[in-house]
Amino acid sequence: MLKKFKTFLQCLPFRQEETYPMQIQKIGENDYLIRKMAREDVKELIDVQRMVYDGKIPWTRSAFLSELLSALPHLYLCVEHSERLVGFIGCRLSDGDGHITNIAILPAYQGKGLGTFLLKEIEAYAIKNQCTSLSLEVRLGNREAQRLYRKVGFVSRAVKNGYYDETNEDALDMVKYINE
Ligand SMILES: CC(C)(COP(=O)(O)OP(=O)(O)OC[C@H]1O[C@@H](n2cnc3c(N)ncnc32)[C@H](O)[C@@H]1OP(=O)(O)O)[C@@H](O)C(=O)NCCC(=O)NCCS
């Protein structure tokens, strides 16, 4: 009976959730808690976005939830300092590509190495899952973020005209080839 049940479970289209043991990391002068994002974080993630994007929230509650509940393999990480969320990153895998969907760090914590660390963690996850590339879109005018992506090995691939609906702004499509 148990064997039959196990076989039945293996046939269900459920995917094994990615594990990511939480860790304390010293980055620059501070210790940070790095852990997987949970549904309960979404309210605070909205607040983080408001502080990062001058009151705007590019990702709504349902955008976060649909990513966290997605059937595609994904990894969403949060950074905590003094029991407060100070940044996050997300990536979903498809066809051998790890697509970085979102990354943001609170203004007071920017330029301290957190973005670099999170990108490194996502790259390790993509490598572990046999991806051959990482990709992302960034606003053409967001030179600061592009500087970080170039620093960690991304190159420009294309311009996507009018990619951002709200502002009709163009996006730069960037890629990093990995596992070569
Ligand atoms: C872009 C972002 C995620 C980078 O994270 P970060 O933790 O500030 O980045 P790091 O400290 O690891 O790396 C800093 C590098 O990125 C660049 N950089 C990007 N934003 C920076 C900032 N606000 N202050 C300082 N450096 C910044 C610099 O080239 C720097 O390199 P250097 O240290 O050799 O000078 C963060 O600044 C942010 O949240 N920005 C607003 C939201 C955003 O633009 N998200 C990206 C959408 S595609």
The ligand as an SDF file (V2000), in Angstrom:
LIG
                    3D

 48 50  0  0  0  0  0  0  0  0999 V2000
   20.8270   48.0030   -8.2580 C   0  0  0  0  0  0  0  0  0  0  0  0
   20.8860   47.4630   -6.8230 C   0  0  0  0  0  0  0  0  0  0  0  0
   20.0260   46.2270   -6.7030 C   0  0  0  0  0  0  0  0  0  0  0  0
   22.3460   47.1200   -6.5110 C   0  0  0  0  0  0  0  0  0  0  0  0
   22.4370   46.5870   -5.2190 O   0  0  0  0  0  0  0  0  0  0  0  0
   23.5850   47.1030   -4.2390 P   0  0  0  0  0  0  0  0  0  0  0  0
   23.5120   46.3060   -3.0040 O   0  0  0  0  0  0  0  0  0  0  0  0
   23.4770   48.5720   -4.1000 O   0  0  0  0  0  0  0  0  0  0  0  0
   24.8650   46.7150   -5.0950 O   0  0  0  0  0  0  0  0  0  0  0  0
   26.3440   46.3880   -4.5420 P   0  0  0  0  0  0  0  0  0  0  0  0
   26.6190   47.2290   -3.3620 O   0  0  0  0  0  0  0  0  0  0  0  0
   26.5370   44.9400   -4.4100 O   0  0  0  0  0  0  0  0  0  0  0  0
   27.1940   46.7550   -5.7870 O   0  0  0  0  0  0  0  0  0  0  0  0
   27.4770   48.0260   -5.9790 C   0  0  0  0  0  0  0  0  0  0  0  0
   27.9130   48.1510   -7.3970 C   0  0  0  0  0  0  0  0  0  0  0  0
   26.7530   48.3750   -8.1740 O   0  0  0  0  0  0  0  0  0  0  0  0
   26.7410   49.6810   -8.6600 C   0  0  0  0  0  0  0  0  0  0  0  0
   25.6630   50.3250   -7.8970 N   0  0  0  0  0  0  0  0  0  0  0  0
   24.3820   50.1600   -8.2530 C   0  0  0  0  0  0  0  0  0  0  0  0
   23.6100   50.8970   -7.4880 N   0  0  0  0  0  0  0  0  0  0  0  0
   24.3840   51.5130   -6.5720 C   0  0  0  0  0  0  0  0  0  0  0  0
   24.1500   52.4040   -5.4940 C   0  0  0  0  0  0  0  0  0  0  0  0
   22.9300   52.8850   -5.2320 N   0  0  0  0  0  0  0  0  0  0  0  0
   25.1900   52.8130   -4.7360 N   0  0  0  0  0  0  0  0  0  0  0  0
   26.4220   52.3720   -5.0290 C   0  0  0  0  0  0  0  0  0  0  0  0
   26.7120   51.5370   -6.0370 N   0  0  0  0  0  0  0  0  0  0  0  0
   25.7030   51.1130   -6.8050 C   0  0  0  0  0  0  0  0  0  0  0  0
   28.1360   50.1850   -8.5440 C   0  0  0  0  0  0  0  0  0  0  0  0
   28.7630   49.9210   -9.7760 O   0  0  0  0  0  0  0  0  0  0  0  0
   28.7880   49.3470   -7.4970 C   0  0  0  0  0  0  0  0  0  0  0  0
   30.0370   48.8890   -7.8400 O   0  0  0  0  0  0  0  0  0  0  0  0
   31.3040   49.3160   -6.9410 P   0  0  0  0  0  0  0  0  0  0  0  0
   30.9880   48.8750   -5.5570 O   0  0  0  0  0  0  0  0  0  0  0  0
   32.4530   48.5940   -7.5510 O   0  0  0  0  0  0  0  0  0  0  0  0
   31.3510   50.8070   -7.0920 O   0  0  0  0  0  0  0  0  0  0  0  0
   20.4100   48.5160   -5.7810 C   0  0  0  0  0  0  0  0  0  0  0  0
   21.2320   49.6290   -5.8660 O   0  0  0  0  0  0  0  0  0  0  0  0
   18.9520   48.9040   -5.9290 C   0  0  0  0  0  0  0  0  0  0  0  0
   18.0910   48.3230   -5.2970 O   0  0  0  0  0  0  0  0  0  0  0  0
   18.6690   49.8910   -6.7550 N   0  0  0  0  0  0  0  0  0  0  0  0
   17.2910   50.3660   -6.9510 C   0  0  0  0  0  0  0  0  0  0  0  0
   16.3990   49.3190   -7.5650 C   0  0  0  0  0  0  0  0  0  0  0  0
   16.9460   48.8470   -8.8830 C   0  0  0  0  0  0  0  0  0  0  0  0
   17.4270   49.6230   -9.6850 O   0  0  0  0  0  0  0  0  0  0  0  0
   16.8520   47.5300   -9.0930 N   0  0  0  0  0  0  0  0  0  0  0  0
   17.3310   46.9130  -10.3140 C   0  0  0  0  0  0  0  0  0  0  0  0
   16.2060   46.7210  -11.2620 C   0  0  0  0  0  0  0  0  0  0  0  0
   16.7630   45.9040  -12.7220 S   0  0  0  0  0  0  0  0  0  0  0  0
  1  2  1  0
  2  3  1  0
  2  4  1  0
  2 36  1  0
  4  5  1  0
  5  6  1  0
  6  7  2  0
  6  8  1  0
  6  9  1  0
  9 10  1  0
 10 11  2  0
 10 12  1  0
 10 13  1  0
 13 14  1  0
 14 15  1  0
 15 16  1  0
 15 30  1  0
 16 17  1  0
 17 18  1  0
 17 28  1  0
 18 19  1  0
 18 27  1  0
 19 20  2  0
 20 21  1  0
 21 22  1  0
 21 27  2  0
 22 23  1  0
 22 24  2  0
 24 25  1  0
 25 26  2  0
 26 27  1  0
 28 29  1  0
 28 30  1  0
 30 31  1  0
 31 32  1  0
 32 33  2  0
 32 34  1  0
 32 35  1  0
 36 37  1  0
 36 38  1  0
 38 39  2  0
 38 40  1  0
 40 41  1  0
 41 42  1  0
 42 43  1  0
 43 44  2  0
 43 45  1  0
 45 46  1  0
 46 47  1  0
 47 48  1  0
M  END
$$$$
